[in-house]
C-alpha cells in the first residue's frame, strides 16, 4: 500500500461516526416485545435470507478486503491527501463481507462464472489496447528525410 497508510488519520466527524453500525449500542438487541435470544428469522417466510456461516462471512470479508484495498489504492493515488488507517479498512471489509455473505456471493459468482470470465477477458484486451494507443500517441512520429533532388 502507499506510504499514506502511516499518515495520521483525519478525525472522523461525530455525526458520521454515529452512522457506523459498530458504534450503535444495542443494535443486536432483540426487537421490542421479542423474547431474549429469539432471532428475527424465527418467523421469516420460506426463502428469506438466513444468517451466513462464520466461514462464509470470513471468506466474503477476505474478498471484500481485496476490493476495498484496490479501491483505496486508486483513491489515494488520485488524492494523496487522503489516508485510511488499518482499522477503517478492516471495518469496511467486515461490513462488506457480511453483505456479500448474506447474498451468497460465492454461489452467485459460481452461477455467473462464464460471464465473469468473458468480462475479465474483454476488459483485459480493452486495457491492453488502451495502453498501446496511449503509448503510440506519446511517441513522436518518425521524421522522414527530405526528398533528394532528382539526378540530371
N, C-alpha and C positions, 0 to 999 in steps of 0.2 A: 504494500500500500504506500501511498505517497507519504513523505515525511510530515505532512499535515497532521497525521494521527497524534503526534506528540504535542501539537499546539494545544494551549488551554482552550477548553470548550467555552463558547459564549453562554452566559447564563440563560436558562430557559424561562420564558415568561410564565408567571404563576398560572395565568388563565390557560395557557397551552398545557402545562403540566397537569392541571386538573382534568384534562380530557383523556389522559393516559389511563386505560383501564387498570393498569397495575397499581395506580395510585388511588384508586377508588375503594375506600373501605366498605366491606360488606357486599361487594359485587357478587361473590359466590354464595351469599346467604340465600336461604330458600325464599320463595315468593311469600308475600304477606298471607297468612292463613294456612300455609302449607306446613306439613309436619316436618320437623328437622330430619335431615338425611334423605328426604324424598326428592328424587330427581324431577326436573321439569319434563323429562322424556317419558315419565311413567305412563301418562295417559295420551301420549302422542299417537297420531294416526299412523297406520302401517306405511312404511316407505319414508317416514320422516327421518331426518338426519340423526344418526346415533353418534355418541362420542367416539372419537378415533382412539385407537390403541396407543399406548405410550410409544411403542416402536414406530408406528406410522407418524405420530407427531414429531418424534426425533428426526426421522428421515426427511420429513417435509421441512422441518426447521433447517436442516443442513442444506437442502436445495434452496430454500428461501435465502439463507445466508449468502450463498454464491451469487444469487441475483442481486441482493442488497449490496454486496461488496462491489459488484460490477457497476451498479447504478451510482453508488457513492464515488467510485473512482472517476466516472465520467463527469459527475457534478463538480468534484473537487478540481479536476483538470480544467474545466471551464471557468470555475470560480474559486481560485486558490485561497481566497479569504475564508472559505468555509472549512469547518473541521467537524468530524463526527467521532466522538470517543467510542471506545470498545463497548462500553455499557449500552450506549444507544444502538449500536449495530446488533448486539445480542438481543436486546429487547425487540427490535424491529423483526429480527429473524424468528423469535419465539412467537410473536403475534401473527406474522405472515404464515409461519409453519402451521399454526393452529387452524387458520382458514384453509390452507391447502389440504391439510389432513381431513378437515370436516367435509370438504367437497371431493374427497377421494382423488387427489391429484394423480397418483400413480396409476389408478385404474383408468382415469380419463386419458392420461398420456399413452397408455398401452392401447386403448381403443383407437386413438388417432395417430399411432406411431408412423405409419407410412406417410401421412400428410406432413408430419413434422420433419421427417427425413427429406421429403421433397422440398419443403420450405427452407430447410437449412442448406440444402444443395444450391437452390436458386439464389438465396441470399449470399452464399459464398462466391458464386460466379459473378453476381452483380457487384459485390465488393471488390473482387479482383479486377473486374473490368473498369470500375471507377478509378482504382489506383493506377491502372495503366494509362487511362485517359488523362488523369491529373499529371502524371509524370511526363507524358508527351506534351502537354500544354506548357509545362515548366521548362522543357528543353527547347532552346532556340533552334529554329530551322537551319539546316546546313546552308552554308554560304556557297553559292555557285561561283566558279571562276568566271570572270568577264569573258565574253566571246573573243576569240582570237581573230585578227584580221585575215581575210582570205588571202591565199598565196597568189602572186601575179602569174 
